[in-house]
Amino acid sequence: MQTRLLQSILPSVATTDGAGVKLRRSIGQKPGLYLDPFLMLDAFGTEKPEDYIQGFPAHPHRGFETVTYMIEGHMRHEDHLGHVGDLGPGDVQWMTAGRGIIHSEMPMQTEGRMRGFQLWINLPNARKMDPPSYRDIDSSEIPVVECGEGSRIRVIAGYADGHKGRVQGPIARADTQPFFLDLELTREALCTQTIDPGHHVFVYLYEGTIEVGPQSQMQSVPIDSAGILGAGDRIEIKAGVNGARALLLAGHPLNEPIVQYGPFVMNTRAEIERAIQDYQSGQFANTNGEQTRKQPSPTL
């Protein structure tokens, strides 16, 4: 087996989104800075209500999936189809925007810490105009793999290799074949995972310290950074003396053209222009063929 080496490091940058929510963005921080099929990874985490209280008011999406993973705090989702979801600590929402969704994500707290992530995953051309759909996953539904030395892996998508065998997460996609693992590693613990050699892989460190790669060639990934891994079918991650928390994200590349205009991600400029026209004219139809009300231009 070939263990993947650290290929490059992408430090996150501080930015704001929504109505002024402060966050850090790694993948997707600049136009075209993707890791196919991943379009964006945002990390948010603060104890200051003024940094998150305004939330993400109603905004559109088309052509991709969003994964919202809450670690601390309480967020509420509502959309133009009437769907309502409450996300608490450890909960996940996996949303397929497909042909169009208008939704809001608002904090349901006025004080205390809020922390989590949102990942954007591209959809293949054949699925970009599918009806929107959701999977709200309670924390209790997410399997936890014990991987020795007191370390644990929460398996949201894909699978994890533990001492008792392979454990599958609740989300599976035939096209992008995503992995979304939350690693909680104890002092100097070593985590090893097998992976399809065709997948693109990165690790996002958000607590502690880690090194990645084979034992003789391990390299550090800085805090709040995405460590993009090279070729191979095995991943090795070792925590430092204070342990670590990190996301391990992997997916099968779509190898299709990507044209993005804010919350719309399609394959051609003409499809982007159609998305804007549909949104502005109220043609974001739900699964029953009903139309949304006429909308102003999307905030980008």
C-alpha positions in Angstrom: 0.0 0.0 0.0 1.1 3.6 -0.7 0.7 6.1 2.1 -0.3 9.6 0.8 2.2 12.4 1.4 1.3 16.0 2.2 1.3 17.7 -1.1 0.4 21.3 -0.2 -1.0 23.4 2.6 -3.9 25.9 2.2 -4.1 28.2 5.2 -7.7 29.4 5.9 -8.4 33.1 5.7 -10.7 35.2 7.9 -13.8 36.4 6.1 -17.5 37.1 6.6 -20.6 35.7 5.0 -24.4 35.9 5.4 -25.3 39.0 7.4 -21.8 39.4 8.8 -21.0 36.0 10.3 -17.2 35.7 11.0 -15.6 32.5 9.7 -12.5 31.1 8.2 -12.4 29.7 4.6 -9.8 27.3 3.2 -11.0 25.5 0.0 -12.8 28.0 -2.2 -11.3 31.1 -0.6 -10.5 32.4 -4.2 -12.4 31.8 -7.5 -11.3 28.5 -8.9 -9.4 27.4 -5.7 -11.3 24.1 -5.6 -10.3 20.5 -4.9 -12.7 18.6 -7.1 -15.4 17.7 -6.1 -15.1 20.1 -3.1 -16.0 23.7 -3.8 -15.6 25.3 -0.3 -15.0 24.6 3.3 -16.0 27.2 5.9 -15.1 26.9 9.6 -17.0 29.0 12.2 -16.2 29.2 15.9 -16.7 32.0 18.3 -18.0 32.8 21.8 -19.0 36.4 20.8 -22.7 36.6 19.8 -22.0 39.7 17.6 -19.8 37.4 15.4 -22.7 35.1 14.5 -26.1 36.5 15.8 -27.2 37.9 12.4 -26.8 34.5 10.8 -27.5 33.7 7.1 -30.8 35.2 6.0 -32.7 33.8 3.0 -30.4 33.1 0.0 -30.4 30.7 -3.0 -28.4 27.7 -4.1 -28.3 25.7 -7.3 -26.1 22.9 -8.6 -24.3 21.5 -5.6 -24.7 20.0 -2.1 -24.0 21.6 1.3 -23.0 19.8 4.4 -23.5 21.6 7.7 -21.8 20.0 10.7 -22.5 21.6 14.2 -20.0 21.0 17.0 -21.3 23.5 19.5 -24.4 25.7 19.4 -27.8 25.6 17.8 -28.7 26.6 14.2 -32.2 26.6 12.6 -32.7 26.0 8.8 -35.9 27.0 6.9 -36.5 27.1 3.2 -39.1 28.1 0.6 -40.4 24.5 0.4 -41.5 24.6 4.0 -38.7 22.4 5.4 -37.5 23.3 8.9 -34.5 21.7 10.6 -32.8 22.3 14.0 -29.2 21.5 14.3 -27.6 21.1 17.7 -24.2 19.8 18.9 -23.1 16.9 16.8 -25.9 17.1 14.3 -25.5 17.3 10.5 -27.6 18.5 7.6 -26.8 17.2 4.1 -28.7 19.3 1.6 -28.8 18.7 -2.1 -29.7 22.0 -3.7 -30.2 20.6 -7.1 -32.2 22.9 -9.4 -32.8 25.4 -6.7 -33.5 26.1 -3.1 -33.9 29.4 -1.1 -33.1 28.9 2.5 -31.9 30.6 5.7 -29.6 29.4 8.5 -30.1 31.3 11.7 -28.7 30.9 15.2 -31.1 29.8 17.9 -29.1 31.3 20.7 -28.2 34.8 21.8 -25.1 33.9 23.9 -22.6 31.1 24.2 -20.2 29.4 21.8 -21.2 28.4 18.3 -18.8 26.2 16.3 -19.0 24.1 13.2 -18.4 23.7 9.5 -20.1 24.0 6.2 -18.8 22.1 3.2 -19.9 22.5 -0.4 -19.7 19.5 -2.7 -20.2 19.8 -6.5 -22.9 17.8 -8.3 -22.3 16.2 -11.7 -24.0 17.8 -14.6 -26.6 14.9 -14.7 -27.8 15.8 -11.2 -27.6 19.6 -11.1 -31.3 20.1 -12.0 -32.6 17.3 -9.7 -35.3 18.3 -7.2 -33.8 19.6 -3.9 -33.6 17.2 -1.0 -32.4 16.9 2.6 -31.1 14.5 5.2 -31.1 15.8 8.7 -28.9 13.6 10.8 -29.2 13.6 14.6 -25.9 13.2 16.5 -27.1 9.8 17.8 -27.4 8.5 14.2 -23.7 9.1 13.5 -21.6 6.0 14.2 -18.4 6.4 16.3 -15.4 4.2 15.6 -13.0 3.4 18.4 -9.5 3.4 16.9 -7.3 2.7 19.8 -5.5 4.7 22.5 -8.8 6.4 23.4 -9.2 8.0 19.9 -12.5 8.1 18.1 -13.8 8.8 14.6 -17.3 10.1 13.9 -18.3 8.7 10.5 -20.7 11.1 8.7 -20.0 9.9 5.1 -17.9 7.1 3.7 -16.4 4.7 6.1 -13.8 4.4 8.8 -11.4 1.5 9.6 -11.5 0.7 13.3 -10.2 -2.2 15.4 -13.6 -3.9 15.1 -13.7 -3.6 11.3 -15.0 -1.1 8.8 -17.9 1.1 9.8 -20.1 2.9 7.2 -21.6 6.4 7.7 -25.2 7.4 7.1 -24.4 9.2 3.8 -23.4 7.6 0.5 -23.2 9.1 -3.0 -22.5 7.0 -6.1 -20.9 9.9 -8.0 -18.7 11.8 -5.7 -18.3 9.0 -3.1 -17.6 11.4 -0.3 -15.8 10.8 3.0 -16.6 13.1 5.9 -14.8 11.9 9.1 -14.3 13.9 12.3 -11.2 12.6 14.1 -10.7 13.0 17.8 -7.2 11.8 18.5 -5.5 11.4 21.9 -1.9 12.1 22.7 0.5 10.9 19.9 -2.2 8.5 18.6 -1.8 7.2 15.1 -4.9 6.9 12.8 -4.7 4.9 9.6 -7.4 4.8 6.9 -7.6 3.1 3.5 -8.9 5.2 0.6 -9.6 4.8 -3.0 -6.5 5.9 -4.9 -8.7 7.9 -7.3 -10.1 10.2 -4.5 -8.9 13.7 -3.8 -8.2 14.0 0.0 -7.5 16.8 2.4 -7.3 17.1 6.2 -8.5 20.2 8.1 -6.9 20.6 11.5 -9.0 22.6 14.0 -7.5 21.6 17.4 -4.1 20.5 18.6 -1.4 19.3 16.2 -1.0 16.6 13.6 1.5 15.1 11.2 0.5 13.2 8.1 2.3 10.8 5.8 4.4 7.6 6.3 6.3 7.3 9.5 9.7 8.3 7.9 8.3 11.3 6.0 5.6 12.8 8.2 4.9 16.5 7.8 2.9 18.9 10.0 -0.4 20.5 9.1 -0.8 24.0 10.6 -3.9 24.8 12.7 -6.9 26.1 10.7 -5.4 24.9 7.5 -6.3 22.3 4.8 -3.5 19.8 4.2 -4.0 18.4 0.7 -2.6 14.9 0.3 -1.0 13.4 -2.8 -1.5 10.0 -4.4 -1.9 6.7 -2.6 -4.4 4.3 -1.1 -3.6 4.8 2.6 -3.7 7.7 5.0 -1.7 8.0 8.2 -2.4 10.9 10.7 -0.5 11.2 14.0 -1.6 13.5 16.8 0.9 15.6 18.8 1.4 15.6 22.6 -1.9 17.4 23.2 -4.0 15.3 20.9 -5.9 16.7 17.9 -9.3 17.3 16.3 -9.4 17.2 12.5 -11.7 16.6 9.6 -10.7 14.0 7.0 -12.5 14.8 3.7 -12.2 12.9 0.5 -14.2 12.5 -2.7 -14.1 11.2 -6.2 -13.4 14.0 -8.7 -16.1 14.8 -11.3 -13.6 16.2 -13.9 -16.3 18.5 -15.3 -16.1 22.2 -16.0 -17.0 24.4 -13.1 -18.5 27.9 -13.6 -19.5 29.6 -10.3 -21.4 32.8 -9.7 -21.8 33.1 -5.9 -24.4 30.6 -4.8 -24.8 29.1 -8.3 -22.4 26.4 -9.5 -23.0 25.0 -13.0 -20.9 23.8 -16.0 -21.4 26.7 -18.4 -21.9 30.5 -18.4 -25.2 30.0 -20.1 -26.4 27.8 -17.3 -25.3 30.4 -14.8 -27.3 33.1 -16.7 -30.3 30.8 -16.6 -30.0 30.3 -12.9 -29.9 34.1 -12.3 -32.9 34.6 -14.6 -34.9 31.8 -12.9 -34.1 33.2 -9.4 -35.0 36.8 -10.3 -38.2 35.8 -12.1 -39.4 33.4 -9.4 -38.8 30.2 -11.4 -37.1 28.3 -8.7 -39.7 25.6 -8.7 -40.3 23.1 -5.9 -41.0 19.4 -6.4 -44.7 20.0 -7.0 -44.0 22.5 -9.8 -44.9 25.5 -7.7 -43.0 28.7 -8.1 -41.3 30.9 -5.6 -42.1 34.6 -5.4 -40.1 37.0 -7.5 -36.6 37.7 -6.0 -34.0 40.4 -6.1 -30.6 39.6 -7.4 -28.7 37.2 -5.1 -26.3 38.6 -2.6 -22.8 37.4 -3.4 
